[in-house]
């Protein structure tokens, strides 16, 4: 399995997931279809399906166009998310195959939108799995609670995604990492891992390189939202439970002007 970034709009990422033995590809959130198909051509792969994380325009807005450009392409999206151009609605636990070796598991990760889906992708033994988290889990952050509650985000982040294998590569929908880590420092000023990762992320961006992917393990060390389960973090933000802490940290982030 190979994964290629396609930078779109101002700070979005689409991704090509390639099954190397058949050269068949899935594309995640192809908001700029022409750009994504050009990248597919450059890599010599054949785009067979679209994985849409959620219905917001900057993720699903290219679906209708890609259907015109690639007749017969399948477009997957959450069953309750009302995704533009969707041909195949998916639920939590649904499985999709790509080529000979790539397997995709749909995970319902609601809160940012009601029907948000993250896609957990595995391939041959010995290869690290990957998860495409759209706007639920960002590197060192999480999406705004537009359509859901802190309880849902806790389930999505701290239960569903946190239970994936630690080496799982995390590919999110936006390049927000530097700002997220700067905010994370305000929550945990003594966290050395946050400081190190911020310095690395700033160097990446100065060099014009992405900060994605991260790993589930790195998120557990540096992301205040997924760390809301830790009693020491709850205490630091003056809360008694993980859900309260998550709500409090999100409110602080919403009001933070960094």
Secondary structure, DSSP 8 states (H G I E B T S, - for coil): -EEEEEEETTTEEEEEEEETTTTEEEEE--SSHHHHHHHHHHTT-EEEEEE---SSHHHHTTHHHHHHHSTT-EEEEETTS--TT-SEEE-TT-EEEETTTEEEEEEE--SSSTT-EEEEEE-STTS--EEEEETTEETTEE---SSS-HHHHHIIIIIIITTS-TT-EEEESB--HHHHHHHHHHH-TT-HHHHHHHHHHHHHHHTT-----EEHHHHHHH-TTTTTTSHHHHHHTT-SSHHHHHHHHHHHHHH---
